[in-house]
Amino acid sequence: MNLTELKQRILTGNLNPHTLAEYQLQLSGLFSRMSEEAGTLEDEYAEWYVTNHDKYNSVKATEMAWRVTDKGKRLAFLKREMKSCEKMISSAKSQLRMKEIEIRNTA
């Protein structure tokens, strides 16, 4: 299941605790993979910066030149998705806590 599908299912609510925990694990796995790829791209950015910074007038211009490359766009995308993933993990945890409280109150 991809991140968009997981987000939609978590946001609908009414999930049982087992399913929420499973989705939380899937989100954690997605976050881990995205984080690894982002780390690799950041390493590549450092190498790219060293080779290309003389071509531009400023640090900002060099950074902007990187951001329009395919790898720069991918890194920006991954950072946005990772932030979204973190929020969804937090949402799943909150829903799990609420379900636990409901179970305790009915027991």
C-alpha positions, 0 to 999 in steps of 0.5 A: 500500500502506498502513502496516499492510500495509507493516509486516506484509510487512517483519516477515515477513522473507525479502524480497529486497533490491530489495523491501526497498528499495522498501518503505523508499521507500514508508515514507519517502513515507508518513512525509513525507505524515504529517509534512506533515499533522501540521505543518498540524495543529500550526499549527491547534493554535497558532491554536486555542490563542490563541483558546481559552486564555481559556476554560480554567483552565490550559495543561494543560486547554487542551491536553486540550480540543484533544486531544479535538477531531477535529483533536487526535485526528488529530494524536495518531494521526499522531504514533503512526503516524509513530513506527511508520513510523520504526521500520519504516524502521529495520527495513528498513534493518537487514534490508538491511544483513544481506542485504548482509553475507550476499551478501558472505560468500557471494561 
